[in-house]
Amino acid sequence: MSEIQKTSTARAPFNNPDHDIVLCSVDGVDFHNFKFILSLVSPISKDMFTLPQNESLAEPAVPIIPVTEHSTILYPLLLLSYPTAGADPTFDIIDDTRAVMDECGVCNDTCFKM
């Protein structure tokens, strides 16, 4: 039997209750996002959001996309492309800076590793 991972919600600006998509980091942090913003940043995201969705008659749920990045990398990576005034990322250790820079290179080609 698999263990259910507990999740938490990322801090602002990725905790907006009006979100229409969630990116869930590998360590279980939910980043509430907007498809429109992600599609402007990444052609891969834009293409993914235009694919037909399996819609049921039940209450529509917000899609949750698991990604392989840790929240300490995903937060500044998303922050770099989010239209939020005064929300520049800061890094406590140089390794986080390197990891985000590496992911920026990956995102240019493939968005997030989904």
C-alpha positions in Angstrom: 0.0 0.0 0.0 1.4 3.4 -0.9 1.7 6.2 1.7 -0.3 9.3 1.1 2.0 12.4 1.0 0.8 15.4 2.9 0.8 18.7 1.0 1.0 22.3 1.9 0.3 25.4 -0.1 3.1 27.7 -1.2 3.4 31.2 0.1 2.3 34.3 -1.9 1.9 34.8 -4.8 1.3 31.1 -5.3 -1.5 30.7 -2.8 -4.3 32.5 -4.7 -7.7 30.9 -4.1 -8.9 31.8 -7.6 -6.2 29.6 -9.3 -7.1 27.3 -12.2 -4.1 24.9 -12.0 -1.8 23.5 -9.3 1.9 22.6 -9.7 2.8 20.1 -7.0 6.5 20.0 -6.1 8.3 16.7 -5.4 8.3 17.6 -1.7 4.5 18.1 -1.6 4.1 21.9 -1.9 1.1 23.1 -4.0 1.7 26.1 -6.2 -1.6 27.7 -7.2 -1.1 29.1 -10.6 -3.0 30.4 -13.6 -2.9 28.6 -17.0 -2.8 31.9 -18.8 0.4 33.1 -17.0 2.1 29.7 -17.4 1.2 29.6 -21.1 2.7 33.0 -21.7 6.0 31.9 -20.1 6.3 28.5 -21.8 5.2 27.2 -25.2 5.1 23.7 -23.8 2.6 24.8 -21.1 0.5 26.6 -23.7 0.4 23.4 -25.9 -0.4 21.2 -22.9 -3.4 23.4 -21.9 -4.9 23.3 -25.4 -5.1 19.5 -25.4 -8.6 18.0 -24.9 -9.4 17.4 -21.3 -11.4 14.5 -20.0 -14.4 16.4 -18.6 -17.1 14.7 -16.6 -20.5 15.9 -15.4 -19.1 16.1 -11.9 -17.9 19.3 -10.3 -14.9 20.5 -12.3 -11.7 20.1 -10.3 -8.5 22.2 -10.6 -5.9 20.1 -12.4 -2.9 19.1 -10.2 0.3 18.7 -12.2 3.1 16.9 -10.3 6.6 18.2 -11.2 10.0 16.8 -10.3 11.4 20.1 -8.9 11.8 20.7 -5.1 9.8 23.7 -3.7 13.0 25.6 -2.9 13.8 25.5 -6.7 10.2 25.8 -8.0 9.3 28.9 -6.0 12.1 31.2 -7.3 11.8 29.7 -10.8 8.1 30.6 -11.0 8.7 33.9 -9.3 11.0 35.0 -12.0 8.2 34.7 -14.6 5.3 35.9 -12.4 3.9 39.4 -13.0 4.1 40.4 -9.3 5.5 43.7 -8.3 8.4 43.6 -5.9 8.6 39.8 -5.8 12.3 39.2 -6.7 13.5 35.8 -5.6 16.3 35.6 -2.9 18.6 32.7 -2.3 20.0 31.5 1.0 22.6 29.3 -0.4 24.5 29.3 -3.7 23.5 25.8 -4.6 19.8 27.0 -4.8 20.9 29.7 -7.2 22.7 27.2 -9.4 19.8 24.8 -9.4 17.4 27.6 -10.5 19.7 28.7 -13.2 20.0 25.1 -14.4 16.2 24.8 -14.5 15.9 28.0 -16.4 17.9 26.4 -19.1 15.7 23.3 -19.0 12.6 25.5 -19.1 13.7 27.2 -22.3 13.4 23.8 -24.0 10.9 21.7 -22.1 9.2 23.9 -19.4 9.0 21.8 -16.2 10.0 18.1 -16.1 6.5 16.6 -16.0 
